[in-house]
Amino acid sequence: MEVLYCICTDGAPAMTGYLKGFVAHVKEQNGDILVTHCFLHQEALVTKYFPSELKTVLEQCVKVINYIKSRPLKSRLFSKLCQAMEAEYGSLLVHREVRWLSRGKVLSRVLELKDEMKIFFEQDKNYDFVH
């Protein structure tokens, strides 16, 4: 006999509906079952309630990254600058809206390459991103 202890869902009504959802049918058989929300979806939900200051920082970082990464020449020049400055990393990470975890990695990489980015934008005479 198979025993089910926990169900992890994405929060879709077909899964979590309290009358006709899958969870409701399972709870009819086992009322003690633990129901959780998928951790990736939980993280996506958390970002909806970010303080406005954090959202602003993330949006600015994404603008800076997109400016460099969406232009092949600028991206190559930035990589060359990172190599010349012997930076630990040679490029920026692209932010993926789908994955909440990528935000932390993106912000960490921007922080680690902030000096290189400042020099890059000063050489590019793009003072919108230099603060």
Backbone torsions as a table, in degrees:
resi	resn	phi	psi	omega
1	MET	NA	128.7	178.4
2	GLU	-82.4	141.1	179.5
3	VAL	-119.5	131.7	179.3
4	LEU	-111.6	124.4	-177.8
5	TYR	-103.8	-30.2	-171.8
6	CYS	-149.6	147.4	174.6
7	ILE	-124.5	131.6	177.0
8	CYS	-113.5	122.2	-176.3
9	THR	-122.5	171.0	176.7
10	ASP	-96.7	3.0	177.3
11	GLY	89.2	5.1	179.4
12	ALA	-66.1	141.6	-178.9
13	PRO	-55.4	-35.4	179.2
14	ALA	-63.4	-26.6	179.0
15	MET	-88.7	-42.5	-168.9
16	THR	-105.0	-1.5	-178.5
17	GLY	-53.0	131.5	-173.4
18	TYR	-77.7	-11.8	175.4
19	LEU	-106.1	-48.9	-173.3
20	LYS	-118.1	-0.3	-178.0
21	GLY	-73.6	164.7	179.7
22	PHE	-57.9	-42.4	-179.4
23	VAL	-61.6	-40.9	178.9
24	ALA	-61.3	-42.0	179.0
25	HIS	-65.3	-39.8	179.1
26	VAL	-68.8	-39.2	-179.1
27	LYS	-66.8	-23.9	174.4
28	GLU	-64.1	-34.8	-179.5
29	GLN	-84.1	-35.6	-177.0
30	ASN	-144.5	98.7	-176.8
31	GLY	-70.9	-15.6	-177.6
32	ASP	-91.5	3.6	-176.0
33	ILE	-65.6	141.6	179.4
34	LEU	-90.8	130.1	179.7
35	VAL	-116.7	126.0	179.4
36	THR	-124.4	164.0	176.9
37	HIS	-100.3	137.0	-178.0
38	CYS	-52.2	135.2	-174.5
39	PHE	-64.2	-32.7	177.3
40	LEU	-66.3	-38.1	178.1
41	HIS	-71.7	-34.2	176.2
42	GLN	-60.8	-42.3	-179.4
43	GLU	-65.7	-37.1	177.2
44	ALA	-65.3	-37.9	178.2
45	LEU	-66.5	-37.4	-179.8
46	VAL	-59.4	-40.0	-176.1
47	THR	-66.6	-20.4	177.0
48	LYS	-67.3	-21.3	-176.9
49	TYR	-113.4	23.2	175.6
50	PHE	-61.0	144.8	170.7
51	PRO	-61.9	149.4	-175.3
52	SER	-60.7	-31.6	179.2
53	GLU	-63.3	-41.5	179.5
54	LEU	-68.4	-38.6	177.7
55	LYS	-62.5	-41.7	179.7
56	THR	-62.1	-44.1	179.4
57	VAL	-61.8	-46.9	-179.8
58	LEU	-62.7	-42.3	179.3
59	GLU	-62.6	-41.8	178.2
60	GLN	-63.7	-43.4	178.4
61	CYS	-61.3	-42.5	179.8
62	VAL	-64.5	-38.1	177.2
63	LYS	-61.9	-45.1	-179.5
64	VAL	-63.3	-47.6	-179.7
65	ILE	-61.7	-46.3	-179.4
66	ASN	-62.9	-35.6	178.7
67	TYR	-60.6	-43.0	-178.5
68	ILE	-78.8	-49.6	-172.1
69	LYS	-72.5	-25.0	-177.6
70	SER	-83.6	-5.5	178.3
71	ARG	-118.6	106.1	-174.4
72	PRO	-53.3	-41.7	-180.0
73	LEU	-63.9	-46.3	-179.9
74	LYS	-62.8	-38.8	179.3
75	SER	-63.3	-43.5	177.5
76	ARG	-65.3	-42.7	179.4
77	LEU	-63.7	-40.3	178.8
78	PHE	-64.3	-40.8	177.0
79	SER	-61.7	-41.8	178.2
80	LYS	-63.4	-41.4	178.4
81	LEU	-62.4	-42.8	178.9
82	CYS	-62.4	-40.5	177.4
83	GLN	-64.5	-44.2	-178.8
84	ALA	-63.4	-33.8	-179.9
85	MET	-88.9	4.1	-179.6
86	GLU	53.8	44.2	177.4
87	ALA	-71.4	154.1	179.7
88	GLU	-64.0	-34.0	-179.7
89	TYR	-117.5	151.0	-178.4
90	GLY	-103.4	-1.7	-179.5
91	SER	-159.5	168.6	176.6
92	LEU	-90.1	158.4	175.1
93	LEU	-92.7	145.2	176.8
94	VAL	-85.8	133.1	179.5
95	HIS	-77.0	129.8	176.6
96	ARG	-107.7	115.9	-177.6
97	GLU	-62.3	-28.5	-176.6
98	VAL	-67.8	-38.7	-174.4
99	ARG	-101.7	113.4	179.4
100	TRP	-63.3	-36.5	-177.7
101	LEU	-61.5	-27.9	-178.8
102	SER	-66.7	-24.0	-179.5
103	ARG	-62.6	-43.6	179.0
104	GLY	-63.5	-42.0	179.4
105	LYS	-66.0	-40.5	179.2
106	VAL	-62.9	-47.1	-179.3
107	LEU	-64.6	-38.1	177.4
108	SER	-62.9	-43.2	-178.8
109	ARG	-66.9	-40.1	178.0
110	VAL	-61.7	-42.4	179.4
111	LEU	-63.2	-41.3	-179.3
112	GLU	-69.5	-28.1	-178.0
113	LEU	-106.5	18.7	-175.1
114	LYS	-62.5	-38.5	179.2
115	ASP	-66.0	-43.3	178.7
116	GLU	-64.1	-39.0	179.3
117	MET	-66.1	-40.4	179.1
118	LYS	-61.3	-47.0	178.9
119	ILE	-63.4	-41.7	-179.9
120	PHE	-59.1	-47.0	-178.2
121	PHE	-71.6	-31.3	175.3
122	GLU	-67.4	-42.7	177.3
123	GLN	-66.0	-33.6	-179.6
124	ASP	-79.6	-5.6	-176.1
125	LYS	56.3	34.7	176.5
126	ASN	-106.8	91.6	-174.1
127	TYR	-87.4	1.2	176.6
128	ASP	-67.0	-30.9	-176.7
129	PHE	-100.7	-1.4	-179.6
130	VAL	-99.0	120.1	178.7
131	HIS	-125.1	NA	NA
